[in-house]
Amino acid sequence: MKKLTNFLIAALMSLALVPVTSAHIPMAPTVAAWQNQDVFTHQDAGAQFQLPKGWKAKPDGEVITASSADDALQVVFWVPDENSFDEAVKELEKELSKTIKNMKSEGKPSKDTLNGMTHYGETGTGDVNGATIVWSVDVLGARRPLIILTFAAPQLFEKNADSYEKLLSSIKKI
C-alpha cells in the first residue's frame, strides 16, 4: 500500500506542476489491459470502463490513472489489499488520510448499486501539500473491490462533472 500512497502523492502533485502524459505504459496483462484507446479492463478487479471522448489513461502496475482531456481531473483505479467490499470501505479513511490532510466529507456517504455492483460513494475536500482539492471516492463490489479516487482543484471538478459521470456510468463487471 506504500507504493499506492506514493503514487497518489505524485498524481496529486501533478495537478499543480506537470500535465499527465497520454502515453500508455505496458504492464502485466493480469492487472490491466485495454481493448482499444477508450476501453480499459482492470483484470484483478474484474471490471471494465470506457473513457469519455478526449480522456487519457495510463496503466502503471496495479493502478490505472485516467485524466480528463484538460488533465484537470484525475481518476485513480486500484484494488486494495482487503478482499471484501466491507473491509475495503472500512479502511478507506485510513488510506486516504495518508495523502489527503484536513479531510472533510460533504454529506453522508452513499450506499447503493452501480451497474449491478454494490457501490459506496463519498465526496469531500481536503489539502494535499498545501493545495485545496475536491475528492470523491467510490468502492465497487466487482470480482474484487475496486476503489476509484477522483480529485481536482475545486473549480475544475465542476467543469468536468458531465464527462466524469459518463466514465462512472460506463464501469461494468466482467
Buried (B, 14 or more C-beta within 10 A) or exposed (E): EEEBEEBBBEBBEBBEEEEBEEEEEEBEEEBBBBEEEBBBBBBBBBBBBBBBEEBBBBBBBBBBBBBBBEBBBBBBBBBBEBEEBEEBBEBBBEBBEBBBEEBEBEEEBEEEEBBEBBBBBBBBBBEBEEEEBBBBBBBBBBBBBBBBBBBBBEEBBEBBEEBBEBBBEBBBBE
